Amino acid sequence: MPDADTVVFIPAWNEEQALPAVLDELRAGLPDADVLVIDDGSTDATATVAAARGAIVVSFGENRGLRAGIAAGYREADERGYAFCGRVDADGQHPVEDLRRLLELVRSDSCDVAIGSRFVHDDDYASDRYVLPRSRRLGTGLVQRALHLRLGRRFHDPMSGMAVVNRDAMRVMAQPYFSGAPEVEALLRLKRAGLRVEEVAVHMRERSHGHSKLQGTKAVKLVLTVVGTLLFFRWLRNRRA
């Protein structure tokens, strides 16, 4: 069993520039948590940078994609015996103080899974703090409506890369993903497992380095992938079985 009861994992592919600041922020904001970097076959110094800053590093021999990185992060957390597992992205968008709030919710048994949302608001998080580019509003609205039909509830930010889960949810989310929208597939699995999921207002910063890959035709393809996952989840589940 690890000394810490919590691990935060980061899926990373060629993120040597952004990763140091993310790791330093996690160490400062969650000093009692372990940090795990899933190096998705990077061709730069991602693994070296992560190890130099004290992270546990699991490296793939080749680039396997985000869905493999997400499953591996939760699987490693489960197999290593952690009670709680957080996830943030490697691009510096996720503030550690918000991740800590999510962890407190799960620790208190208010939910099994807490997911950070750009689009949920409350007294401390204004509704207009994150404005989608016009080119992505239609697709996001379509995804939200489709997800509402499948989950039986509104879910505002299904592609969020910030989450904290307990051990029960960890095992559900560690299974291999078959769709190109692993976060959405995970939500459907969690619903089927009867686990409690809370969507929590958080801040998300601009990327510290590089550019978002969700531009133009890639954004359209992602919307179609998400909708396809929602429509064919049962078939994907049967295929896994």
ZIQUI-V206006 format. One record per residue. N is the residue number from 1. RES is the residue in three letters. PHI is phi in radians with two decimals (none if undefined). PSI is psi in degrees with one decimal (* if undefined). BURIAL is I if it has 9 or more other C-alpha atoms within 8 Angstrom, else O. Layout:
n = <N:N>
res = <RES:RES>
phi = <PHI:PHI>
psi = <PSI:PSI>
burial = <BURIAL:BURIAL>
This chain:
n = <1:2:3:4:5:6:7:8:9:10:11:12:13:14:15:16:17:18:19:20:21:22:23:24:25:26:27:28:29:30:31:32:33:34:35:36:37:38:39:40:41:42:43:44:45:46:47:48:49:50:51:52:53:54:55:56:57:58:59:60:61:62:63:64:65:66:67:68:69:70:71:72:73:74:75:76:77:78:79:80:81:82:83:84:85:86:87:88:89:90:91:92:93:94:95:96:97:98:99:100:101:102:103:104:105:106:107:108:109:110:111:112:113:114:115:116:117:118:119:120:121:122:123:124:125:126:127:128:129:130:131:132:133:134:135:136:137:138:139:140:141:142:143:144:145:146:147:148:149:150:151:152:153:154:155:156:157:158:159:160:161:162:163:164:165:166:167:168:169:170:171:172:173:174:175:176:177:178:179:180:181:182:183:184:185:186:187:188:189:190:191:192:193:194:195:196:197:198:199:200:201:202:203:204:205:206:207:208:209:210:211:212:213:214:215:216:217:218:219:220:221:222:223:224:225:226:227:228:229:230:231:232:233:234:235:236:237:238:239:240:241>
res = <MET:PRO:ASP:ALA:ASP:THR:VAL:VAL:PHE:ILE:PRO:ALA:TRP:ASN:GLU:GLU:GLN:ALA:LEU:PRO:ALA:VAL:LEU:ASP:GLU:LEU:ARG:ALA:GLY:LEU:PRO:ASP:ALA:ASP:VAL:LEU:VAL:ILE:ASP:ASP:GLY:SER:THR:ASP:ALA:THR:ALA:THR:VAL:ALA:ALA:ALA:ARG:GLY:ALA:ILE:VAL:VAL:SER:PHE:GLY:GLU:ASN:ARG:GLY:LEU:ARG:ALA:GLY:ILE:ALA:ALA:GLY:TYR:ARG:GLU:ALA:ASP:GLU:ARG:GLY:TYR:ALA:PHE:CYS:GLY:ARG:VAL:ASP:ALA:ASP:GLY:GLN:HIS:PRO:VAL:GLU:ASP:LEU:ARG:ARG:LEU:LEU:GLU:LEU:VAL:ARG:SER:ASP:SER:CYS:ASP:VAL:ALA:ILE:GLY:SER:ARG:PHE:VAL:HIS:ASP:ASP:ASP:TYR:ALA:SER:ASP:ARG:TYR:VAL:LEU:PRO:ARG:SER:ARG:ARG:LEU:GLY:THR:GLY:LEU:VAL:GLN:ARG:ALA:LEU:HIS:LEU:ARG:LEU:GLY:ARG:ARG:PHE:HIS:ASP:PRO:MET:SER:GLY:MET:ALA:VAL:VAL:ASN:ARG:ASP:ALA:MET:ARG:VAL:MET:ALA:GLN:PRO:TYR:PHE:SER:GLY:ALA:PRO:GLU:VAL:GLU:ALA:LEU:LEU:ARG:LEU:LYS:ARG:ALA:GLY:LEU:ARG:VAL:GLU:GLU:VAL:ALA:VAL:HIS:MET:ARG:GLU:ARG:SER:HIS:GLY:HIS:SER:LYS:LEU:GLN:GLY:THR:LYS:ALA:VAL:LYS:LEU:VAL:LEU:THR:VAL:VAL:GLY:THR:LEU:LEU:PHE:PHE:ARG:TRP:LEU:ARG:ASN:ARG:ARG:ALA>
phi = <none:-1.27:-1.18:-1.49:-1.70:-2.27:-2.26:-2.00:-1.91:-2.29:-1.26:-2.48:-2.34:0.92:-2.09:-1.09:-1.37:-1.43:-1.08:-0.95:-1.16:-1.13:-1.15:-1.11:-1.15:-1.11:-1.09:-1.27:-1.53:-2.34:-1.12:-1.58:-1.68:-1.43:-2.16:-2.16:-1.90:-1.63:-1.47:-1.51:1.17:-1.08:-1.81:-1.87:-1.65:-0.92:-1.12:-1.13:-1.08:-1.12:-1.14:-1.12:-1.74:1.53:-1.37:-1.28:-2.14:-2.07:-1.93:-1.45:-1.27:-2.64:-1.22:-1.98:1.68:-1.08:-1.11:-1.22:-1.14:-1.15:-1.04:-1.14:-1.08:-1.20:-1.14:-1.09:-1.07:-1.17:-1.17:-1.47:1.57:-1.33:-1.46:-2.38:-2.41:-1.89:-2.37:-2.35:-1.49:-1.53:-1.64:1.46:-1.38:-1.84:-1.17:-1.17:-1.14:-1.29:-1.05:-1.11:-1.09:-1.09:-1.09:-1.09:-1.11:-1.23:-1.03:-1.38:1.15:-1.27:-2.83:-1.55:-2.42:-2.08:-2.04:-1.32:-2.18:-1.31:-1.90:-1.48:-2.30:-2.65:-1.09:-1.77:-2.26:-1.13:-1.17:-1.81:-1.24:-2.33:-1.94:-1.21:-1.03:-0.93:-1.14:-1.90:-1.17:-1.09:-1.11:-1.14:-1.09:-1.11:-1.09:-1.07:-1.16:-1.10:-1.20:-1.02:-1.14:-1.41:-1.62:1.30:-2.75:-1.30:-2.42:-1.53:-2.33:-1.20:-1.71:-1.04:-1.75:-1.96:-2.74:-2.34:-2.34:-1.63:-1.16:-1.08:-1.24:-0.93:-1.21:-1.19:-1.48:-1.47:-1.20:-1.00:-1.74:-1.94:-1.68:-1.49:-2.22:-1.10:-1.11:-1.23:-1.03:-1.11:-1.05:-1.18:-1.11:-1.09:-1.10:-1.08:-1.41:1.30:-1.56:-1.59:-2.06:-2.00:-1.77:-2.11:-1.12:-2.46:-1.63:-2.35:-1.54:-1.20:-0.95:-1.37:-2.53:1.30:-2.34:-1.08:-1.44:-1.59:-2.21:0.97:-1.15:-1.17:-1.16:-1.10:-1.07:-1.11:-1.03:-1.12:-1.13:-1.10:-1.08:-1.09:-1.08:-1.13:-1.32:-2.00:-1.02:-1.08:-1.13:-1.10:-1.11:-1.15:-1.11:-1.14:-1.20>
psi = <140.6:158.8:-38.4:152.7:-2.9:139.1:143.2:124.2:153.3:111.4:130.8:132.2:111.7:56.3:34.9:-27.8:-43.8:-29.4:-41.2:-44.6:-36.8:-45.3:-41.1:-39.9:-41.7:-42.2:-41.0:-40.0:-26.4:67.1:-21.2:-2.8:146.5:157.5:133.2:127.2:122.7:102.1:108.3:60.7:36.6:147.2:2.0:-156.8:25.8:-50.8:-41.3:-44.4:-43.8:-45.6:-37.3:-25.2:15.7:8.0:150.3:134.2:127.5:117.8:133.7:149.4:-17.2:164.4:121.0:-7.3:163.7:-38.7:-35.1:-38.2:-40.0:-48.6:-41.1:-37.8:-48.3:-35.9:-43.7:-40.8:-43.3:-49.3:-28.3:-6.0:20.1:146.3:-28.6:146.7:128.4:160.2:134.0:161.5:164.2:0.5:4.3:12.4:-20.8:109.7:137.1:-28.9:-32.5:-38.3:-38.5:-37.8:-41.9:-42.6:-40.3:-37.5:-44.9:-40.6:-37.3:-0.7:26.6:-23.2:167.0:-28.3:131.4:124.8:128.8:133.7:134.1:-21.6:-7.1:144.9:158.6:-163.8:-28.8:-8.6:105.2:148.7:-24.2:20.2:-22.1:115.6:122.6:143.4:145.7:-36.4:-18.2:-4.1:-43.2:-47.5:-40.5:-41.8:-39.3:-44.3:-43.8:-41.9:-44.2:-39.4:-35.7:-41.8:-38.2:-34.3:-18.6:18.9:160.1:139.3:120.2:-34.0:68.7:-16.5:12.3:138.9:11.3:121.2:157.7:136.9:157.6:-175.0:-36.5:-45.8:-33.5:-44.7:-33.5:-40.5:-7.8:-12.8:149.1:144.2:141.6:-15.1:168.8:6.4:72.8:-34.7:-39.2:-42.6:-38.4:-40.9:-40.8:-38.8:-43.8:-39.3:-45.7:-33.5:-5.9:24.2:154.8:121.1:126.6:136.0:123.7:135.8:130.3:167.1:148.7:129.8:167.6:154.3:139.8:-27.0:151.5:-166.7:152.4:140.6:-9.1:71.1:148.2:-127.4:-26.8:-36.5:-41.5:-43.5:-38.6:-43.3:-45.5:-37.3:-43.0:-48.0:-40.5:-38.6:-43.1:-37.8:-35.2:21.7:-41.6:-41.9:-41.5:-40.7:-43.4:-34.8:-39.2:-39.5:*>
burial = <O:O:O:I:I:I:I:I:I:I:I:I:I:I:I:I:O:I:I:I:O:I:I:I:I:I:I:O:I:I:O:O:I:I:I:I:I:I:I:I:I:I:O:O:I:I:I:O:I:I:I:O:I:O:I:I:I:O:I:I:O:O:I:I:O:I:I:I:I:I:I:I:I:I:I:O:I:I:O:O:I:I:I:I:I:I:I:I:I:I:I:I:I:I:I:I:O:I:I:I:O:I:I:O:I:I:I:O:O:O:I:I:I:I:I:I:I:I:I:I:I:O:O:O:I:O:I:O:O:O:O:O:O:O:O:I:I:O:I:I:O:I:I:I:I:I:I:I:O:O:I:O:O:I:I:I:I:I:O:I:I:I:I:I:I:I:I:O:I:I:I:I:I:I:O:O:I:O:I:I:I:I:I:I:I:I:I:I:I:I:I:O:O:O:I:I:I:O:I:I:I:I:I:O:O:O:I:O:O:O:O:O:O:O:O:O:O:I:I:I:O:I:I:O:I:I:I:O:I:I:O:O:I:O:O:I:O:O:O:O:O>
